[in-house]
Amino acid sequence: MRVKRALVIVKRTALTRLENAPDAGSRRMLELMRDSDDSVQGIRAAHLEHVASVEQVRHTLRSMGISFKETHELPQRPIRGYDLVIAVGGDGTALSASHAIRDETPLLAVNSAPTFSVGYLAGSHALTFEPHLGAYLEGAIEPLIVQRLELRIGRRRVPSPVLNDALFCANNPALMTRYKLKWPDGEELQRSSGVWVATPAGSTGALASAGGPILPLTARQFAFLAREPYSPPGTAVRLKSAVLVQEDRLEIECRIHEASVFVDGSHQVHPVPFGETVSFTLHEKPLHLVRKLDGN
């Protein structure tokens, strides 16, 4: 695999954000750090581990003769003109990078602070980055084809693919969410705390924690789960969770005011008007993830 030019997207650490934030809460956290408070103990250590990882990535790319552009700014437009995108940070950095990849450009995620971060999407960390990248260049590692979701709100197609999961719910978390759920086997009016919809990559996170199915990373499937469904006395929720396949569509017709779809955590928020339909299908452009199937 030939890589002439790479885009390196580098996370801004929590410490960097705190030091550049003018608000009272950030100042208080810095004070706690100076006092070695347990609640913020890992912030500086994670920062230092990240900085060392970034330097290792730079050194490796230069030693391999790969031209690269480095940025701390998360891309807002589709990424074009690169042979490889390298996200250095945690899963949040990889998720943000993936939103701007709309073609077959591969993504290699580097967990920059593995002592403090799970990095499920990561193909490597600082010590394994060079051999991992080398194996990819030699063709010993083929990118995994990881499914993403296409999200539509009414007739509007949201341009950014969903890599992890989406949550449809009321804007106020204390309110019950009312909606009509439509899937290939039928439809049902439901009341719950919202609906999780997840890709295989995202199924190990919130969906699994809420009791949903865990899908194989490369499966051509997606799944949904109604959070804390409510059924009045004498009734029952017919379907709380299901796995859908490539041709299937999941639709959620909003029956409350002030609801939204939250995409990949808090990375994107899309309002959903009363009566509008939110729909999910597998995206036509899956992500090409440079990662071994069994992790690092």
N, C-alpha and C positions, 0 to 999 in steps of 0.2 A: 504494500500500500504506500503510495507516494504522498508525502505532505510537504508542500512548498511553503505554505503560509498558514499560520494558525492564529486564532483569536483566543486570547487568554482573559477570562472574566474572573476577577479577583474579588472575593468577599470583603466588605468593610466589617471589621470585627466589632463586637459589642463595646470594647474599650475605646476604639477609635470614634464610634458614634457618641459615646458618653462624653469624651473629651471635646467634641465639637458641638455639643448640644447646650444651649443657654438656659434650659429650664431648671427649676428647683429640684425636680426629681433626679435629674442626672447629677447635679452637684451633690445631692445627698448620697447617691450610690458611690460616687468617688470618695466621699468622706468615709463611708463604710469600708471601702477597699483599703484606705489608708489605716483604718483601725483593725484590719484583718478580720472583718466580720465573716462568719461562716456562710452567710447567705449569698455573698458575692466572691467567695474565695477563688473560684476557678476562672474568673474573667481575665485576669492578667496572665495566668498560665496558658489559657487557651489562645490569647493574643500572641504570646511569644512563640507557641508551637506553630501557629498559623504563619507568622512572619518567616520562620525558618523553612516552612514548607514552600512558601512562595519563592524564596531564594533558590531552593532546590529545583523547582520547576524551571525557573529562568536558566539556571546553570545547565540543566539537561538539554533544553531546547537549543541553547547556544552551542553546546558541545556536539549536538547532532546536526548543526547547520540549518536548523529550521527557523525561518523568519517568522516573527510573531508581533502582534499588536497586543498590548496589555491595557486593560481598562478596569476601573472600579465602578463604572456606570453600567447598570443593567440595561440591556438593549431594549429600546422601545419600538424599533422597526425590525422587519425581517432581516436576518443575517445573510449577507451575500458576499461572495468573493473569497471564501476561506475553505481550505481543505479539511480543517478540523477545528472544533470548538472545544476548549479546555476550561472547565469550571473549577476554580480552586476555592474551596470553602466547605460548606455542608450541603445537605440535600436541598435546602432553600435556594442556594446559589445555582445548583443544577436545574431545579425547577424553573427559576426565572430565565436561565439561559435557554431552556427547552422551548419556552413560549415564543421565542424569536426565531427558532429553527423551523422553517416551513417547507424545507425540501429534504434531501437525503444526506445533508452534511452531518457527519458523525459527531457525537458528543462524548468526550472523555471527562468524567468527573473525578477530581482528586479531593479526598477527605483531608483537609489541611490541619485538623486538630482531632485525630482519632481517639485521643485520650478522653475527649469530652463529647464527641459526636458519633452517632451511629453510622451515618454515611451509607445508607442502603443502596443508593444509586451509584456510589463511587466504584470506579474500576481499580483505584490504587490509592496509596497515601505517599508521603514524601519518599520513604525508603524503597518503595516498590514502583515508583513512577517511571524511572528509567528502563528497567527490564520490561515493564508492562507496555510502555510506548514502543520499545524496540520490537517486542513480539507482534504488536499491531502493524508496524511498518514492514516487518518481514512476512506478514500474512499468516502468522501462527495464531492470531486472535482475530476472529471475524466478529464484527459488531452484532449484538443481539437486536432482533427486531422486536421492539417493545410498543405495544398498542397505546394509542392515545384516543381521547374522546373528542368528537365534534359536538359543540354546544350551540343550540339555537334557542333564541327567546323570541317567540312569535315567528316572523319571517326573517328576522335578523340573525345572521350567522356570526357568532363571535369568532374573530380571526385567530386568536391564540388557542392552540390545541390544549386540552387538559391532559397532563401527564399523570397526575396522582389521583385526585378525587375532587368532587364537588359536593357542596352541601346546600340544598334548597331548604330555607326556613324563614320564619318571621324575623324581621330586623330586631325586634325586642326578644331576647332569648327567654323571657318569662312568659311569652304568649304562646298559645297553642297554634300550630300550623295546620290549616285546613286546605285540602287539595283533592283533586281527582287523579288517581294514578292509573295510567294505561300502559299495558305491556302486552306482548303477543298472546297471552292466554286470557286476556279480558281487561276489565277496568273495575275500580273500586274507589268509593269516596272514603277518605281516611282523615283522621286527626292524630297528630303526633308532634314530636319536637322537631320534625323535619325529616328529610330523606337524604341519606348518604348515597352517592353514586361513585363507584371507584373502578379504575383500571386494574389490571393485574399488578402493576408496580405500586399502586396505592392501596391495594387490598390488605396489605400487612399492617396498615396504620390504623386510622380511626375506624374504618369499616370492621376490621378484626376486633378491635377493642370493644365495639358495640355489639359483637356477637355475630358478625357477618362472615361469609366464606373467604378463605385465602386462596387466591388463584395463582397458578404457576406464572412466573415472570413473563414468559414468552407466549402465553395462551392468547388466542384470538377471541377473547371474551371480555365482558365487564359485568359488574354486579351492583345491586342496590339493596338498601336496608332502610326500613322505616324506624326512626329513632323513637323509642318509648311510645309505641302506638297506644292510643286510648280507644277502648270500646265500651260504650254505655252498657248498663246491665241488660242482659238478654241478647247481646250481640257479640260478634267476634270479628277480628280483622282476618280476612281470608288469606292474605299473602303479605308477610312481613319482609321477606327477602327472596331474591332469586338471582340466578346467573343467566345472563343473556349472551347470545352468540353473535357472530359477525354481522349477519343480516338483520338483526333485531333492532327495534327502536323502543326507547322508554320515553313516555310523555308524562309530564306533571302539569295539570291545569290548576293554576293558582286560584284559591277561593278565599283569600284574605287580602287586606290592604297592607302595604308596606312589608313586602317580602323581597328576598334577594337570593341570588346564587353566589356562594362564596367558592372561588376556584383555587385549588392547590393551597389550602390554608387561607391566609389572608392576602394572598398575592393579588387577587383580582376580585372585585365585587360588582355584580351586575343586578340592578333593580329589576323586579318582576311585577308589573301592574296586575291588579285584580282582573281575573278572567283570561290572562295571557297563558300560553302554553310553553313550558320549557321542555326541550327534547334533547335526547342523548343518543348518539350512534357511535360506532367505532370510526375514527378519523381515517380518511383516505391516505394520509401520510403518517405512518408510524415513526417512532424515533429510532435512529440507529445508534445504539448505546455501546460504547467500547468498554465492555465489561465481560469477564468470564461469567458463565452461568452460575457458578458456585461462589461468586464474590471475588475478593482480592486475590 
